[in-house]
């Protein structure tokens, strides 16, 4: 049984408090006021309330840390201290359509030694309010679902693999690129799923529920916690060129060692054509 670190307890406590309100709002979703941020981005009062709750709780716990927030953007703290990377509602479209698949994602990113930007992600929590599941990871301490250790899938054959992805929509993503990848990956795997929350996709790769994942055109708050979860569960996370960035968001491939390698080869080959 894992001894849950104090920092993870802070993050989980904030996520649970915001999640309680999201569950109430989800029950009244037809009454929520919704506006557009852009041609394909929706923001509701639920997003804003959840983000405010997370901000208040995390600020109270670490008053000198900065933030990178999906809705409010960057809020600077002490440059020598870490920052929080927060997505208050990953899966907004699901939420607004009454689909019970969405999550809160919180990550801790350290400043680079010597200053000048941001370095490694050292802690992450992904909380799914509807199922009350808390996925968490701390660098070098592994990945966990509550107090149970997570490991990526042990499957080695693509023909047995269930792969997750995110599909382009309106102003997001490259349809031509995605179509090439799908056409190359689809015939070789047992199935492809698109559930609409990249944070949960990555948490499920860490848990071995999915065998792999690819997507592009994401943001740091979508993947910061999930990248750490997969890596601490024994998996690999890179971009389409095979580069292991601290936070892979513009392009991301995740999976166990053999399947990640095969997916990378297929995707790289598809994009050369």
Backbone bond lengths (Angstrom), bond angles and torsions (degrees), N, CA, C in turn:
res aa  C-N    CA-C-N  psi(-1)  N-CA   C-N-CA  omega(-1)  CA-C   N-CA-C  phi
1 X - - - 1.466 - - 1.522 109.29 -
2 X 1.346 116.74 133.30 1.455 121.34 -176.61 1.520 110.69 -78.31
3 X 1.332 114.84 139.16 1.459 120.00 168.12 1.523 106.41 -86.57
4 X 1.320 116.24 109.15 1.463 119.91 -173.16 1.525 109.69 -70.67
5 X 1.348 117.68 122.90 1.466 120.72 -177.67 1.529 111.92 -62.57
6 X 1.340 115.16 153.75 1.457 120.53 -178.39 1.515 113.28 -58.16
7 X 1.346 117.55 -40.56 1.461 120.22 -179.57 1.523 111.01 -64.68
8 X 1.319 117.04 -39.73 1.468 120.16 177.35 1.521 110.34 -63.98
9 X 1.329 117.04 -38.47 1.469 119.65 177.74 1.526 111.21 -62.56
10 X 1.323 117.19 -38.33 1.468 120.90 176.07 1.524 110.09 -61.03
11 X 1.329 116.15 -47.13 1.461 121.30 -178.17 1.524 111.24 -65.68
12 X 1.329 116.50 -44.24 1.460 120.00 179.66 1.527 110.93 -65.11
13 X 1.329 116.53 -39.64 1.461 119.37 178.93 1.518 111.94 -61.42
14 X 1.341 116.58 -42.72 1.462 120.45 177.63 1.521 110.44 -64.82
15 X 1.346 116.52 -43.12 1.464 120.23 -179.18 1.530 111.04 -64.22
16 X 1.310 117.12 -41.15 1.462 119.60 179.96 1.531 111.50 -65.41
17 X 1.318 116.54 -39.00 1.463 118.87 179.60 1.529 110.44 -64.93
18 X 1.340 116.67 -44.32 1.461 119.85 176.94 1.530 110.45 -67.26
19 X 1.334 116.53 -36.74 1.460 120.65 -179.50 1.505 113.82 -65.32
20 X 1.333 116.81 -33.68 1.472 119.92 177.02 1.517 110.55 -59.82
21 X 1.331 116.29 -42.51 1.462 120.43 179.59 1.531 110.85 -70.08
22 X 1.350 116.64 -38.48 1.460 119.17 178.18 1.527 111.35 -61.89
23 X 1.327 116.72 -39.08 1.468 118.85 177.88 1.524 110.93 -62.50
24 X 1.335 116.70 -40.82 1.476 119.13 178.34 1.532 110.23 -65.79
25 X 1.323 115.70 -44.00 1.467 118.96 179.78 1.526 111.22 -64.51
26 X 1.345 116.37 -35.75 1.458 120.11 179.69 1.525 110.55 -62.62
27 X 1.323 116.82 -34.58 1.458 120.59 177.60 1.517 113.09 -70.39
28 X 1.339 116.42 -18.21 1.463 121.59 -179.69 1.519 110.62 -119.83
29 X 1.321 117.18 29.67 1.462 120.65 -168.81 1.532 112.67 -61.02
30 X 1.311 116.63 -29.65 1.468 118.13 -178.78 1.526 112.30 -67.83
31 X 1.330 117.28 -16.06 1.466 120.82 -178.98 1.534 112.81 -99.68
32 X 1.326 117.31 -3.11 1.463 119.93 -177.63 1.518 111.19 -70.04
33 X 1.324 115.42 141.64 1.454 120.44 171.75 1.520 108.58 -81.29
34 X 1.329 115.57 128.93 1.462 121.27 -175.70 1.520 108.70 -125.77
35 X 1.324 115.95 137.69 1.463 120.83 175.96 1.517 108.79 -131.05
36 X 1.330 115.40 168.38 1.456 120.94 179.75 1.518 110.31 -101.29
37 X 1.346 116.14 133.73 1.459 120.78 170.61 1.520 109.75 -86.04
38 X 1.304 116.56 -31.40 1.456 123.03 -177.34 1.506 108.70 -159.50
39 X 1.332 117.47 -169.18 1.469 119.73 -175.06 1.521 113.92 -62.42
40 X 1.345 118.34 -22.95 1.468 119.17 -178.17 1.519 112.90 -136.91
41 X 1.336 117.71 14.99 1.462 121.31 -178.68 1.518 109.91 -114.68
42 X 1.315 115.71 127.33 1.451 121.04 177.67 1.523 109.47 -109.70
43 X 1.307 116.13 144.43 1.459 120.82 172.50 1.530 107.52 -132.65
44 X 1.278 115.88 135.49 1.458 120.45 -179.63 1.518 109.11 -117.85
45 X 1.319 115.08 170.44 1.454 119.13 174.35 1.523 110.78 -61.10
46 X 1.331 116.72 -27.34 1.463 119.57 178.36 1.520 111.06 -63.34
47 X 1.349 117.37 -44.48 1.466 121.22 175.64 1.522 110.68 -55.26
48 X 1.317 114.59 -50.40 1.470 119.55 -173.04 1.520 111.79 -68.05
49 X 1.341 116.19 -39.26 1.467 118.86 178.35 1.522 111.13 -66.44
50 X 1.341 115.96 -41.77 1.462 119.57 179.69 1.522 110.53 -63.97
51 X 1.332 116.39 -43.39 1.457 118.95 -179.88 1.528 111.04 -64.16
52 X 1.317 117.43 -39.68 1.463 120.31 179.41 1.531 110.63 -64.10
53 X 1.325 116.70 -41.30 1.469 120.07 178.14 1.526 110.65 -62.16
54 X 1.333 116.39 -45.92 1.462 120.57 179.49 1.528 110.89 -62.49
55 X 1.303 116.41 -43.81 1.466 120.62 179.18 1.527 110.59 -60.20
56 X 1.320 116.94 -49.07 1.469 120.67 -177.83 1.529 111.46 -61.72
57 X 1.328 116.77 -44.58 1.461 120.34 -177.02 1.534 111.76 -68.81
58 X 1.313 116.82 -42.18 1.463 120.13 -178.78 1.525 111.20 -72.68
59 X 1.326 116.38 -36.60 1.467 119.81 177.23 1.525 110.63 -64.33
60 X 1.318 116.16 -39.54 1.466 120.58 179.09 1.533 110.50 -62.32
61 X 1.328 116.06 -37.73 1.466 120.15 -177.74 1.525 112.49 -77.45
62 X 1.342 117.05 -36.37 1.471 122.08 -177.85 1.529 107.95 -136.61
63 X 1.327 118.08 79.96 1.466 120.98 -171.23 1.520 115.10 -66.53
64 X 1.329 118.61 -16.50 1.458 119.84 -178.41 1.527 113.38 -102.15
65 X 1.330 118.10 5.23 1.458 120.89 178.62 1.528 110.74 -88.35
66 X 1.318 116.74 149.99 1.454 122.19 176.09 1.525 111.53 -88.35
67 X 1.330 115.13 -178.78 1.465 122.17 -177.81 1.523 110.64 -139.47
68 X 1.318 115.59 147.08 1.456 122.98 161.31 1.520 105.63 -123.21
69 X 1.331 115.97 108.54 1.458 123.11 -171.86 1.524 110.18 -113.07
70 X 1.330 116.33 143.16 1.468 118.94 -179.45 1.528 111.62 -61.19
71 X 1.324 117.59 -45.02 1.462 120.18 -175.23 1.528 112.78 -88.16
72 X 1.325 117.43 -45.04 1.470 120.72 -173.41 1.528 113.43 -90.13
73 X 1.329 117.71 -11.07 1.455 119.98 179.19 1.527 112.47 82.87
74 X 1.320 115.61 -151.17 1.462 121.11 -175.13 1.523 110.84 -91.34
75 X 1.322 114.82 132.58 1.466 122.24 175.32 1.522 106.24 -124.07
76 X 1.319 116.22 117.70 1.459 120.69 -172.74 1.529 111.37 -78.18
77 X 1.320 114.95 141.99 1.452 122.69 172.44 1.515 109.18 -121.29
78 X 1.310 116.43 -156.44 1.460 121.81 175.54 1.529 107.94 -62.82
79 X 1.355 118.94 121.55 1.466 120.32 -176.13 1.524 114.40 -63.98
80 X 1.312 116.85 -16.06 1.467 120.39 178.31 1.526 112.82 -92.78
81 X 1.328 116.64 1.22 1.462 121.26 -179.48 1.534 110.51 -111.72
82 X 1.323 118.08 161.83 1.469 120.67 178.51 1.525 112.17 -65.50
83 X 1.309 115.03 174.20 1.462 121.42 172.66 1.526 109.52 -130.45
84 X 1.314 114.63 155.86 1.453 121.90 174.27 1.532 109.15 -90.69
85 X 1.329 117.45 137.78 1.466 122.59 170.95 1.524 106.53 -113.80
86 X 1.328 117.14 118.25 1.467 121.02 -165.69 1.528 111.76 -129.21
87 X 1.313 115.60 127.47 1.468 122.41 166.39 1.527 106.61 -115.15
88 X 1.340 118.10 111.39 1.464 120.05 -174.94 1.524 113.82 -75.18
89 X 1.336 116.77 -19.32 1.463 119.59 -177.57 1.523 108.36 -158.59
90 X 1.321 116.45 88.80 1.459 121.06 176.70 1.516 107.82 -88.79
91 X 1.323 114.91 116.56 1.461 120.59 -171.85 1.516 110.60 108.92
92 X 1.336 116.01 37.57 1.471 120.78 -176.61 1.520 112.12 -58.98
93 X 1.333 117.13 -42.89 1.474 118.99 -179.13 1.523 110.95 -62.92
94 X 1.336 117.35 -40.24 1.467 119.88 175.01 1.520 110.44 -58.03
95 X 1.322 115.20 -49.01 1.467 121.92 -178.50 1.531 110.28 -55.51
96 X 1.328 116.54 -48.82 1.455 120.87 -174.41 1.535 112.77 -72.26
97 X 1.333 116.54 -17.74 1.463 120.12 176.98 1.522 112.39 -100.38
98 X 1.326 116.71 7.85 1.455 120.14 177.10 1.513 114.48 79.04
99 X 1.336 117.18 18.37 1.468 120.59 177.99 1.527 108.81 -92.73
100 X 1.321 118.48 122.79 1.473 121.46 -171.80 1.530 113.43 -82.12
101 X 1.332 115.48 56.73 1.468 120.25 179.96 1.530 108.14 -140.18
102 X 1.313 115.79 93.48 1.461 122.20 -179.65 1.521 107.85 -159.89
103 X 1.331 115.98 166.45 1.464 118.72 -173.46 1.518 110.96 -154.03
104 X 1.318 114.00 164.19 1.468 124.10 169.87 1.517 107.26 -106.38
105 X 1.326 116.47 134.12 1.465 120.61 -179.69 1.526 109.52 -125.00
106 X 1.331 116.00 130.29 1.466 122.81 178.82 1.520 107.92 -133.68
107 X 1.327 116.76 131.39 1.462 121.44 175.90 1.517 109.94 -132.38
108 X 1.324 115.39 156.93 1.461 123.11 175.79 1.524 107.90 -113.08
109 X 1.324 116.27 123.45 1.462 120.96 178.52 1.520 110.01 -117.36
110 X 1.318 115.47 132.37 1.462 121.89 -177.39 1.527 110.86 -87.28
111 X 1.345 117.21 148.64 1.470 118.58 172.47 1.523 110.25 -69.97
112 X 1.331 116.14 151.05 1.458 119.62 175.74 1.517 110.03 -66.16
113 X 1.305 115.38 142.06 1.459 119.31 176.63 1.523 109.37 -62.58
114 X 1.309 116.15 132.54 1.452 120.34 -177.73 1.509 113.93 86.69
115 X 1.341 116.61 -0.10 1.463 120.60 177.02 1.520 111.57 85.01
116 X 1.330 114.56 175.76 1.463 119.87 176.42 1.507 114.60 85.64
117 X 1.289 116.40 58.98 1.460 119.75 174.31 1.510 113.45 109.45
118 X 1.334 114.11 -165.05 1.457 120.91 -171.76 1.514 110.86 -120.82
119 X 1.319 115.25 144.76 1.454 121.94 -175.26 1.504 113.20 -110.34
120 X 1.324 116.35 -132.05 1.446 121.15 -170.09 1.524 112.69 -75.70
121 X 1.332 114.11 153.98 1.461 122.08 172.28 1.524 106.95 -90.47
122 X 1.320 116.71 127.27 1.466 120.54 -172.99 1.523 114.21 -113.44
123 X 1.321 117.70 -10.62 1.466 120.22 178.22 1.521 108.93 -155.11
124 X 1.327 115.92 148.16 1.451 119.87 178.86 1.520 111.79 -153.85
125 X 1.318 115.68 145.57 1.466 122.88 175.06 1.525 108.15 -134.41
126 X 1.325 115.71 132.55 1.458 122.00 170.18 1.524 106.78 -122.98
127 X 1.314 115.12 119.23 1.467 120.63 -175.52 1.520 109.47 -116.02
128 X 1.330 116.44 126.46 1.453 122.68 178.31 1.534 108.47 -103.39
129 X 1.337 117.35 102.91 1.468 119.68 -171.73 1.523 114.80 -61.36
130 X 1.330 118.31 -36.65 1.460 120.13 -174.29 1.528 111.43 -69.12
131 X 1.327 117.17 -39.11 1.468 120.96 -179.85 1.527 112.12 -95.34
132 X 1.334 117.22 -6.47 1.464 123.21 -178.99 1.535 111.20 58.16
133 X 1.325 116.60 41.70 1.461 122.06 178.58 1.526 109.89 -104.50
134 X 1.327 115.65 130.22 1.460 121.80 176.59 1.524 109.20 -113.43
135 X 1.316 115.78 111.88 1.465 122.34 173.00 1.529 107.37 -96.62
136 X 1.320 116.57 132.19 1.459 117.85 -178.84 1.519 111.06 -145.53
137 X 1.306 114.35 156.04 1.466 120.30 177.44 1.516 108.73 -149.99
138 X 1.313 114.75 147.22 1.455 121.72 171.48 1.526 107.07 -132.28
139 X 1.316 116.80 136.63 1.465 120.60 -174.14 1.519 110.75 -54.14
140 X 1.323 115.53 129.75 1.464 127.67 -179.32 1.529 113.49 74.42
141 X 1.342 118.85 -2.59 1.471 121.12 -178.80 1.531 112.91 -107.80
142 X 1.328 116.68 1.21 1.452 119.85 177.94 1.520 113.28 90.32
143 X 1.327 114.39 179.30 1.460 122.91 178.30 1.517 109.18 -115.93
144 X 1.341 115.81 146.53 1.460 120.03 -169.67 1.524 111.06 -143.67
145 X 1.318 115.60 150.30 1.463 123.17 165.55 1.518 105.54 -114.48
146 X 1.334 116.07 108.00 1.463 121.96 -168.59 1.540 108.15 55.19
147 X 1.326 119.54 -113.97 1.461 119.92 -179.61 1.529 112.28 -111.06
148 X 1.334 116.29 18.23 1.461 120.87 178.78 1.518 111.37 -105.84
149 X 1.328 116.93 129.20 1.453 121.92 -177.58 1.528 110.84 -66.66
150 X 1.321 116.47 139.34 1.458 122.37 178.02 1.521 110.15 -104.18
151 X 1.334 115.33 143.45 1.454 122.29 171.20 1.524 108.39 -136.43
152 X 1.332 115.36 142.57 1.458 118.77 176.13 1.525 109.75 -63.88
153 X 1.308 115.11 162.85 1.460 121.93 -179.03 1.528 111.37 -55.68
154 X 1.310 115.46 148.06 1.455 120.78 176.16 1.525 113.32 -95.05
155 X 1.331 117.77 2.75 1.464 119.75 -178.99 1.529 110.35 -65.99
156 X 1.317 115.84 143.45 1.459 121.12 -176.97 1.528 112.62 -116.54
157 X 1.328 116.93 -15.65 1.461 120.34 -175.37 1.525 110.47 -105.48
158 X 1.325 116.24 130.22 1.456 119.58 177.45 1.522 111.67 -60.24
159 X 1.320 117.26 -31.51 1.460 120.67 -178.36 1.523 112.45 -64.43
160 X 1.338 117.43 -16.71 1.461 122.35 178.01 1.523 112.50 -105.10
161 X 1.324 117.40 0.47 1.467 121.81 -168.11 1.520 112.57 -93.15
162 X 1.332 114.77 139.89 1.466 122.83 171.44 1.526 107.18 -103.72
163 X 1.312 116.06 119.33 1.460 122.20 -172.13 1.525 109.82 -113.95
164 X 1.327 116.27 137.25 1.469 121.55 177.05 1.518 110.02 -102.21
165 X 1.311 115.75 155.58 1.457 121.34 176.86 1.517 109.19 -154.18
166 X 1.312 115.46 172.58 1.455 122.44 169.49 1.511 107.66 -122.00
167 X 1.318 117.14 140.24 1.461 120.31 -176.26 1.521 110.81 -102.12
168 X 1.340 116.95 147.43 1.467 119.79 176.13 1.531 110.76 -62.06
169 X 1.328 115.88 153.74 1.459 120.46 178.14 1.514 108.38 -154.99
170 X 1.305 116.32 135.61 1.461 123.71 179.76 1.525 111.19 40.77
171 X 1.317 118.61 -114.90 1.463 120.63 -173.22 1.523 113.42 -85.51
172 X 1.321 118.56 5.52 1.459 121.89 -176.09 1.514 111.13 -110.64
173 X 1.321 115.98 132.05 1.450 121.08 171.11 1.517 113.25 86.56
174 X 1.311 113.87 170.44 1.459 123.10 -177.27 1.533 107.57 -114.71
175 X 1.340 116.72 104.86 1.458 120.69 -176.34 1.527 111.54 -61.69
176 X 1.324 117.02 -40.93 1.467 119.99 -177.86 1.526 110.52 -64.63
177 X 1.337 116.98 -43.87 1.458 120.90 178.79 1.523 110.82 -62.81
178 X 1.341 115.84 -48.76 1.465 119.88 -177.96 1.534 111.05 -61.38
179 X 1.326 116.91 -39.90 1.459 120.80 -179.39 1.527 111.06 -62.86
180 X 1.323 116.83 -40.55 1.466 120.33 177.08 1.531 111.17 -61.49
181 X 1.332 115.49 -44.48 1.466 119.31 -179.29 1.523 110.78 -66.17
182 X 1.320 116.45 -45.93 1.466 120.43 -179.23 1.528 110.77 -59.86
183 X 1.328 116.48 -42.71 1.461 120.74 -179.30 1.525 111.67 -64.21
184 X 1.339 116.54 -30.24 1.468 120.21 179.48 1.527 112.03 -83.28
185 X 1.339 117.36 -38.89 1.464 121.52 -176.10 1.527 111.56 -81.07
186 X 1.326 117.26 -43.37 1.460 122.32 -171.78 1.517 115.55 -50.51
187 X 1.328 118.97 -49.54 1.465 119.33 -176.85 1.528 114.42 -67.75
188 X 1.332 117.60 -11.78 1.462 120.14 -173.96 1.531 113.98 -103.81
189 X 1.337 118.06 -4.75 1.460 119.85 -173.49 1.526 111.21 -119.89
190 X 1.343 115.34 166.89 1.466 120.38 -179.15 1.518 112.23 -74.64
191 X 1.332 117.42 -24.10 1.457 120.61 179.97 1.505 111.18 178.70
192 X 1.330 115.76 156.44 1.463 122.69 176.03 1.520 107.59 -126.94
193 X 1.340 116.51 134.77 1.453 121.91 -177.55 1.526 110.30 -124.29
194 X 1.341 115.49 144.04 1.465 121.25 173.91 1.519 107.32 -131.51
195 X 1.343 116.89 102.95 1.461 121.07 -176.15 1.526 113.49 -103.18
196 X 1.320 119.02 -12.92 1.449 120.32 170.00 1.504 117.44 94.62
197 X 1.344 118.64 16.43 1.465 121.52 174.40 1.523 108.16 -143.73
198 X 1.322 116.98 104.23 1.463 120.86 -177.75 1.528 111.36 -62.31
199 X 1.327 117.27 -36.11 1.465 120.00 179.40 1.525 110.65 -60.04
200 X 1.332 116.88 -46.30 1.458 120.04 178.94 1.523 111.92 -70.99
201 X 1.334 117.70 -33.81 1.462 119.68 175.03 1.529 109.94 -56.09
202 X 1.322 116.94 -46.50 1.463 121.09 -178.73 1.525 111.30 -69.30
203 X 1.331 117.18 -39.50 1.466 119.76 176.15 1.520 110.39 -60.68
204 X 1.326 117.36 -37.99 1.463 121.16 -179.56 1.522 112.04 -74.91
205 X 1.332 118.26 -27.95 1.469 119.60 170.43 1.532 109.11 -65.23
206 X 1.337 116.58 -44.58 1.470 120.37 178.05 1.521 111.38 -60.10
207 X 1.320 116.97 -35.00 1.467 121.96 -178.35 1.525 113.03 -83.71
208 X 1.336 117.75 -3.75 1.458 120.67 -178.80 1.515 114.24 79.03
209 X 1.333 118.12 8.16 1.459 120.32 177.79 1.525 110.42 -74.84
210 X 1.320 115.98 -40.84 1.455 122.41 167.84 1.522 108.13 -102.89
211 X 1.330 115.59 151.78 1.464 120.50 177.86 1.528 111.83 -94.01
212 X 1.316 117.57 -19.79 1.454 120.92 179.91 1.510 111.18 -166.95
213 X 1.324 115.66 172.35 1.467 121.45 -175.88 1.511 108.93 -157.47
214 X 1.335 116.17 141.26 1.465 119.97 167.92 1.527 109.67 -141.87
215 X 1.317 115.62 149.28 1.460 121.82 174.73 1.520 108.00 -169.83
216 X 1.328 115.79 163.16 1.464 120.93 174.85 1.521 109.32 -136.40
217 X 1.326 114.92 170.54 1.473 122.71 176.16 1.528 112.28 62.91
218 X 1.341 115.87 39.73 1.458 120.77 173.92 1.526 109.50 -96.96
219 X 1.326 116.60 -176.01 1.461 122.67 179.20 1.521 109.41 -125.09
220 X 1.350 118.20 161.00 1.467 119.72 -177.30 1.524 114.10 -55.68
221 X 1.339 117.19 -36.97 1.471 118.90 -178.13 1.530 111.67 -70.63
222 X 1.347 117.91 -19.55 1.469 120.35 176.02 1.522 112.07 -72.38
223 X 1.345 117.20 -33.90 1.469 120.14 -165.27 1.521 115.24 -123.39
224 X 1.334 119.29 -9.85 1.472 120.17 -172.72 1.525 112.17 -57.82
225 X 1.325 116.91 -50.31 1.471 119.98 179.28 1.519 111.09 -69.75
226 X 1.329 117.13 -39.55 1.456 121.02 -177.31 1.515 113.48 -65.68
227 X 1.335 117.37 -38.93 1.471 120.34 177.33 1.521 110.16 -58.88
228 X 1.336 116.68 -45.06 1.463 120.07 179.23 1.522 110.89 -64.11
229 X 1.320 117.88 -42.63 1.466 121.14 179.29 1.533 111.32 -56.88
230 X 1.324 116.60 -48.03 1.470 119.73 -178.21 1.518 110.33 -62.89
231 X 1.321 116.92 -45.54 1.464 119.85 -178.33 1.526 111.53 -64.76
232 X 1.320 117.01 -41.91 1.462 119.72 -179.81 1.530 112.17 -72.69
233 X 1.339 116.64 -16.27 1.466 120.84 174.57 1.525 111.44 -89.93
234 X 1.328 117.06 6.88 1.455 121.18 176.54 1.507 115.13 94.67
235 X 1.339 117.09 10.40 1.456 120.59 -178.62 1.516 113.25 -98.76
236 X 1.319 114.45 -176.92 1.459 122.46 -179.37 1.525 109.52 -123.01
237 X 1.334 115.79 142.68 1.452 121.99 177.82 1.525 107.99 -135.07
238 X 1.340 116.70 123.91 1.462 121.24 177.85 1.521 109.47 -142.34
239 X 1.339 114.67 176.37 1.458 119.06 168.16 1.524 108.54 -87.56
240 X 1.329 117.76 -173.48 1.460 121.23 -175.26 1.526 111.99 -68.95
241 X 1.332 117.44 -18.58 1.460 121.03 178.01 1.526 112.50 -91.01
242 X 1.334 115.79 -2.19 1.450 119.47 -179.97 1.512 114.39 89.60
243 X 1.344 117.34 11.00 1.461 120.94 179.24 1.524 109.59 -85.87
244 X 1.328 115.11 131.58 1.469 120.84 -176.82 1.519 110.10 -93.73
245 X 1.323 115.95 82.05 1.461 121.01 177.38 1.527 109.96 -72.54
246 X 1.344 116.16 156.79 1.467 119.82 176.87 1.521 110.21 -57.03
247 X 1.332 116.37 -49.94 1.464 122.22 175.46 1.521 106.97 -122.79
248 X 1.316 116.61 110.20 1.461 120.32 175.47 1.521 107.80 -88.48
249 X 1.320 116.88 115.70 1.451 119.52 -179.76 1.529 112.12 -134.01
250 X 1.317 117.84 -42.14 1.464 119.72 177.90 1.517 110.55 -60.00
251 X 1.326 115.92 -41.44 1.464 123.30 172.22 1.523 107.63 -141.63
252 X 1.319 116.63 142.49 1.464 118.22 179.99 1.526 110.71 -149.08
253 X 1.329 114.91 133.45 1.462 123.52 168.60 1.517 106.05 -126.02
254 X 1.328 117.31 131.07 1.463 121.45 -179.84 1.518 109.72 -135.05
255 X 1.332 115.76 146.98 1.460 120.40 176.66 1.513 110.70 167.66
256 X 1.330 116.25 -177.86 1.453 119.08 174.52 1.526 109.35 -72.74
257 X 1.321 117.51 174.64 1.461 121.06 -172.32 1.528 113.10 -57.21
258 X 1.333 119.60 -57.33 1.468 118.35 -176.30 1.523 113.68 -66.55
259 X 1.331 117.73 -39.28 1.463 119.57 -177.91 1.528 111.28 -74.16
260 X 1.327 116.93 -36.39 1.464 118.68 175.16 1.522 109.94 -60.39
261 X 1.307 116.50 -44.46 1.461 120.49 -179.87 1.524 111.31 -60.51
262 X 1.328 116.63 -42.73 1.467 120.08 -179.80 1.530 111.45 -69.21
263 X 1.326 116.71 -42.27 1.469 119.74 177.67 1.521 111.08 -61.81
264 X 1.342 115.82 -43.42 1.464 119.54 179.30 1.522 110.56 -59.42
265 X 1.322 117.54 -44.37 1.453 121.53 -179.36 1.536 111.09 -62.99
266 X 1.349 116.49 -43.36 1.455 120.35 -179.96 1.521 111.41 -65.22
267 X 1.341 116.16 -46.06 1.462 120.40 -177.38 1.525 110.43 -66.13
268 X 1.334 117.28 -44.48 1.467 119.84 178.31 1.525 110.69 -60.32
269 X 1.347 116.43 -41.02 1.444 120.26 179.17 1.520 112.61 -66.24
270 X 1.337 116.20 -39.89 1.458 120.55 179.63 1.522 111.92 -63.30
271 X 1.320 116.40 -36.31 1.460 120.26 -176.63 1.527 113.47 -82.84
272 X 1.326 116.45 -10.92 1.461 119.21 175.14 1.528 111.12 -79.45
273 X 1.351 115.53 -25.91 1.460 119.57 -175.59 1.515 113.79 -75.99
